[in-house]
Amino acid sequence: MGLKETFSKWFGQAKDTAGDLAEKAQPHVETAVQKTKETASDLAEKAQPHVETAVQKTKETASELADKAQPHVEKAVQKTKETASDLADKAQPHVEKAKEKVAGMAEKTADAAGDAAETAKEKVSDVADTAGTKIDEAAEAVQDAVEEE
């Protein structure tokens, strides 16, 4: 019976110590969680202007390219309308060339939009990585604080 009582005593003391440490660690854990939330919120706020800037630049680029292409398209259409049916065959290569230019501009616009979206993704990924690092640092700080107590 003496051995059973000794083990019971040891496990009871270990349980009490673990409970005490958990109580002492709780404020540190709450502080770490709060700091992590604040850091993540701050990082998200810092990333937002970059995302908005990327979207705005994409819109501006697309608008500028469309504005530049519009006169060329209108000119090609007008020339085609004014050309007589016997000259339609001669005008056809010019119309096709204008269509290719517009298609090329649209492709460039799509590429620019893709690049801007990729940049935004990278920045958000960087923010997420930074938040993860901060969370890890906070967790280590909590663990260190618990171990010190």
C-alpha positions as CSV (number, residue, x, y, z in Angstrom):
1,M,0.0,0.0,0.0
2,G,2.9,2.4,0.6
3,L,3.9,2.3,-3.0
4,K,0.4,3.1,-4.2
5,E,0.1,6.1,-1.9
6,T,3.5,7.4,-3.0
7,F,2.4,7.3,-6.7
8,S,-0.9,8.9,-5.9
9,K,0.9,11.7,-4.0
10,W,3.4,12.2,-6.9
11,F,0.7,12.3,-9.5
12,G,-1.5,14.5,-7.4
13,Q,1.4,17.0,-7.0
14,A,2.1,16.9,-10.7
15,K,-1.5,17.5,-11.5
16,D,-1.6,20.5,-9.1
17,T,1.7,21.9,-10.5
18,A,0.3,21.6,-14.1
19,G,-2.9,23.3,-13.1
20,D,-1.0,26.1,-11.4
21,L,1.3,26.6,-14.4
22,A,-1.8,26.6,-16.7
23,E,-3.4,29.3,-14.6
24,K,-0.1,31.3,-14.6
25,A,0.2,30.9,-18.4
26,Q,-3.4,31.9,-19.2
27,P,-2.8,35.7,-19.1
28,H,0.3,35.3,-21.2
29,V,-1.6,33.2,-23.7
30,E,-4.4,35.8,-23.9
31,T,-1.8,38.6,-24.3
32,A,-0.1,36.6,-27.1
33,V,-3.4,36.0,-28.8
34,Q,-4.4,39.6,-28.6
35,K,-1.1,40.8,-29.9
36,T,-1.3,38.3,-32.7
37,K,-4.8,39.6,-33.6
38,E,-3.6,43.2,-33.5
39,T,-0.5,42.4,-35.6
40,A,-2.6,40.5,-38.2
41,S,-5.1,43.3,-38.3
42,D,-2.3,45.9,-38.7
43,L,-0.6,43.8,-41.5
44,A,-3.9,43.4,-43.3
45,E,-4.5,47.2,-43.1
46,K,-1.0,47.8,-44.4
47,A,-1.6,45.4,-47.3
48,Q,-4.9,46.9,-48.3
49,P,-3.5,50.1,-50.0
50,H,-1.1,47.9,-52.0
51,V,-4.0,45.7,-53.2
52,E,-6.1,48.7,-54.0
53,T,-3.2,50.4,-55.9
54,A,-2.7,47.2,-57.9
55,V,-6.4,47.1,-58.8
56,Q,-6.5,50.8,-59.7
57,K,-3.3,50.5,-61.9
58,T,-4.9,47.6,-63.7
59,K,-8.0,49.5,-64.4
60,E,-6.1,52.6,-65.5
61,T,-3.9,50.5,-67.9
62,A,-6.9,48.7,-69.4
63,S,-8.7,52.1,-69.8
64,E,-5.6,53.7,-71.4
65,L,-5.1,50.8,-73.8
66,A,-8.8,50.8,-74.8
67,D,-8.7,54.6,-75.3
68,K,-5.6,54.2,-77.5
69,A,-7.1,51.4,-79.5
70,Q,-10.5,53.0,-80.0
71,P,-9.5,55.5,-82.7
72,H,-7.7,52.8,-84.7
73,V,-10.7,50.6,-84.6
74,E,-13.1,53.4,-85.6
75,K,-10.8,54.5,-88.4
76,A,-10.7,50.9,-89.8
77,V,-14.5,50.6,-89.6
78,Q,-15.0,54.0,-91.3
79,K,-12.6,53.2,-94.1
80,T,-14.3,49.9,-94.6
81,K,-17.7,51.5,-94.9
82,E,-16.5,54.2,-97.3
83,T,-14.8,51.6,-99.6
84,A,-16.8,50.4,-102.5
85,S,-17.6,46.7,-102.8
86,D,-14.9,46.3,-105.6
87,L,-12.3,47.7,-103.1
88,A,-13.5,45.5,-100.2
89,D,-10.9,42.8,-101.1
90,K,-8.1,45.4,-101.0
91,A,-9.4,46.8,-97.6
92,Q,-9.7,43.4,-96.0
93,P,-6.0,43.0,-95.1
94,H,-6.0,46.4,-93.4
95,V,-9.1,45.4,-91.4
96,E,-7.5,42.2,-90.3
97,K,-4.3,44.0,-89.3
98,A,-6.4,46.4,-87.1
99,K,-8.1,43.5,-85.5
100,E,-4.8,41.9,-84.7
101,K,-3.5,45.1,-83.2
102,V,-6.6,45.4,-81.0
103,A,-6.3,41.7,-80.0
104,G,-2.6,42.3,-79.2
105,M,-3.5,45.3,-77.0
106,A,-6.2,43.2,-75.2
107,E,-3.7,40.5,-74.6
108,K,-1.2,43.0,-73.2
109,T,-4.0,44.4,-70.9
110,A,-4.8,40.9,-69.7
111,D,-1.1,40.2,-69.1
112,A,-0.8,43.5,-67.1
113,A,-3.9,42.6,-65.1
114,G,-2.4,39.1,-64.4
115,D,0.9,40.7,-63.3
116,A,-0.9,43.1,-61.0
117,A,-3.0,40.3,-59.5
118,E,0.2,38.2,-59.0
119,T,1.9,41.1,-57.3
120,A,-1.1,41.5,-55.0
121,K,-1.1,37.8,-54.2
122,E,2.6,37.9,-53.3
123,K,2.1,40.9,-51.1
124,V,-0.8,39.2,-49.3
125,S,1.4,36.1,-49.0
126,D,4.2,38.1,-47.5
127,V,1.7,39.6,-45.0
128,A,0.5,36.2,-44.1
129,D,4.1,34.9,-43.7
130,T,4.8,37.9,-41.4
131,A,1.7,37.2,-39.4
132,G,2.7,33.5,-39.1
133,T,6.2,34.5,-37.9
134,K,4.7,36.9,-35.3
135,I,2.4,34.1,-34.1
136,D,5.3,31.8,-33.7
137,E,7.3,34.4,-31.9
138,A,4.3,35.1,-29.6
139,A,3.9,31.4,-28.9
140,E,7.6,31.1,-28.1
141,A,7.4,34.1,-25.8
142,V,4.4,32.4,-24.0
143,Q,6.3,29.2,-23.7
144,D,9.4,31.0,-22.3
145,A,7.3,32.9,-19.9
146,V,5.6,29.7,-18.7
147,E,9.0,28.0,-18.3
148,E,10.4,30.9,-16.4
149,E,7.6,30.8,-13.9
